[in-house]
Amino acid sequence: MFSATCDILDVLQFQTIIQQKDQRIVALEGKLFTLKEQLAWLKKQIFGTKSERIVADLDIQPLLPDVDLSCPAPAQEPEKETISYDRNKRAKNRGSDTISFPDDLPVKRIELDIPEAAKFYEAMKSRVLANRVVFADETPIDLQVRGKSRCQQAYIWIYAGGGGGDPPYRFFEFCLNRNHEHPLTTLKDYKGFLHSDKYGAYEKLAKNKDITWCPCMAHVRRKFVEAEGGDQELRRHILRKIRHLFLLDVPF
């Protein structure tokens, strides 16, 4: 009877030890995951693009309690010596512009143009907007303003589509700013599928029941490519699905 009781106590004690070890393993795995997240974040701040680096501006030690962020002592600079030498001095350019034109030189201006009816901008615009699939995007450009030494920023919108052309029809719109009113005005009567990035003006157009908004999957994919932590299996699954989507060859 005494031996049987001891055996039961040994089994219970052994089970308790196993349970404690399992709990410690779970805790260590959680800590390891957190350290990996911290390391991935730190690498991005140190080795990422300049606009993403914020290490120098923040006290991140509280965010990374398990990472030693102390800077090593700077290496001692080697001694420098001054070396002097003689060289021939460059001669100043004393020349002047010798090209000149007489004041009485006759000037004749010839403009080569075609009739307004023969020009295919309004026609191309109508062709694109009549299509059921349109791609829209905008890009900044430098605008030289008379009387100002610096260029100001303007924008050009591009709209592409139009009946399966290869390349498709495109028309451009020059704008002095990036206000929502520009694409809202151009696409106010459009009906069909609109492909674009997540610029606010396109989100407004998406509320139109005649427009089916198709946000850019390249922008979506970029976020999953840049993701360092989280569910990696889900990340790989999403990237595979987007890759299959890119393999589709859908005409305009």
N, C-alpha and C positions, 0 to 999 in steps of 0.2 A: 504493500500500500504506500509506504514512504517512497519507494523507488518510482512508482508510477506518478506520484505527485511531483517529484523532482523532474521527471521527464517532461511533464506538462509545463512546469515553470521554465525549463530550458527552451522549449519550443516558443513560448510566449516571449521570452527575452530575446531570442533570435529574431523573431518577427518584428519586434520593436526596433532592433538594431537595423534591420533591412529597411524598415519604413523611414527611419531617420536618415539613412544614407540616400534613399530615393529623394527625400525632401531636399537634402543638400545638393544632389545632382541637379534638380530642377532649379534651385536658387543659383547655382553656378552657371547653368546654361543661360538663364536670364541675364546674369551679369555679363557673360561673354557676348550676348547679342547686343547689349547696351554699349559695350566697349567697341564692338565693330561699327555700330552706328556713329559713335563719337569719332572714331578714326577716319571713317569715310567723310564725315563732315569736315574734319580738320584738313584732310588732304585736299578737298575741294577749295577751302579757303586759302591754302598755301600755294597750290599748283594750278588752280583754276584761272579763268580769264581775269584780267585786272578789275573789271567791273564787279566781279563776284567776291573779290578778296576783301574781307572786313576784319581780318585778324589784328591789323595794326591799330584799328580804331576801337576795339572792344576789349574789355577784361573778360576773357573766356575761361580763365582758370576755374571759376565756380561751375561752369558748364561741363568741364572735363576734369573731375576730381581725381581720376585715376591715371591721368596723363601728365608727365613731367614736361612743363612748357618753359622751364628756365633756360635762358640763353647761355651757351658756353662762353667762356672768357675769350675775347678777341685775340687772334694771333698777333704776335709782336711784328710790327712792320719792319721790313729790312731797311738798313741805313741807305740814304740817298746821297749821290754825289753829283756835282754840277759839272757838265761838259760843255765847253764853248768851242766854236769853230767859226771861220770866216767864209762868207759866200758872196757872190756877186749880187748887187742890188738890182732888182728889176727896173728897167727903164719905164717911165711913165708914158702912157699912150697919149701922144700929142696930136694924134690925127683927129680929123673931124669928118662929118658926113658930107661927102662930095656930091651926093645925089640931090638934085633940086630940079624943080619944074618952073618954067616961066609963068608969070601971072596971067598972060593972055593965051595960055594953052586952051584950046576949045575942049569942052567936056560934053559928051553926048550920052544920055542914059537910055538904055534899051531894056524894057521889061518883057520877059517871056512868060506868058500866062495862057490859060485855056478858059473857055466859057464856064460860068458857074454850073450850068446844067451838066457839064462833062466831068465834074469833080466828084469817086465812088465811095467822101467822109460820111455825109448823111445817109447815103445808100448802105454803106457798111455798118453804120450804127443801127439802122433799121433792121438789117439782116441779123445782126447779133442779138438784138433785143427781141426779135420775133422767134428766136430759137428757144427750145424748152430747157436748154442747159447753158448757163453763163458762168464764167469764172471772172472774179473781180479781185483787184489788189491795187495798192497804192505804194508809191516809193518817193522818198524825199529827193529833191534836186537843189542845186545852188542857183540862185537867181541874182544876176548882177543888176544893181539898180543905179541908174545914172545919178551922179553926184554923191554917191556913197562909196567909201573905200572897201567896205566889207560886203560880202554876198549875204543875202537873206535866204531863208529856207522856204521853198515852195514845194508843191507836190504834183505828181502826175498820176492819174488813175488810168489803169488799163482794164479793158473789158474784152474778153475773148469768148468766141463761140461761133455759131452760125452754120448749121447744115452740113456738118461732116467735112469741112474743108481741111486740107492738109498742106500747109499749116492752116489753122482756123482763122476766120476773120478776126481782126482786132481793131479797136478804135481807142484813142487816147483823149483824155481831158486834162488840161492844164489848170491848176488851181493855186491860188496864192497861200492857201492854208489847208489844214486837214479837218475842217469842220464837217460835221455829219451831214450838213445840208447838200453837199455835192453828190454823194452816191444816193442819198434819199431822193433827190430830184431826178437823177438819171434813171433810177430803177423804180420810180413811183408807179408806173403802169405795167411793170414786168410781171409775167406769169410763168412760173416754171421752177427749175432747180437752180439755186444760187450757191456756188462754191466760193468760199472765202476763208480768211482767218477770223479770229474772234474780236475784231475791231467793233466798237460799240454801235456804229452805224449799221453794220450788218445784222447785229442782234436786234435792232429796231425793225429792220426789214423782215426778220424772221417771224415777227408777230403778224405780218400780212398773211391772210389765209390763202392767197393765191401764190405765195412763194414757199417752196420747200427748201429750207436752209441746210446746206451740207458743209459743216465746218471742216477745215483743212486737217486731214489725217496725218500729214507730215508734222504739224504742230503737236498733235496728240501723241504721235510716236516719240517725238523729242523728249517729252516729259518722262516716258517710261524708260528711254535710253539713259537719261540722266539720273534716274532713281538708283540710289546706292543701297538703300535698306528696304525693309518691308518684306512682303511675301515674294521671294524670288521666282518661285514656280508660277505664280500668277503673272508676274512681269514677263517671263519668257512666253507664257501662253498668249498674252495680249500682243506681244511683238510678232509672234508667228501668225496670228490672225490678221494683223495689219499687213504683213508681208504678202499673205495670200490675196489680200484686197488689192495691193499694188500690182499683182500679176494680171489682174483683169484688164482687158483692152476694150474699153467702152468708148465708142465714137461720140463726138459732140452731137 
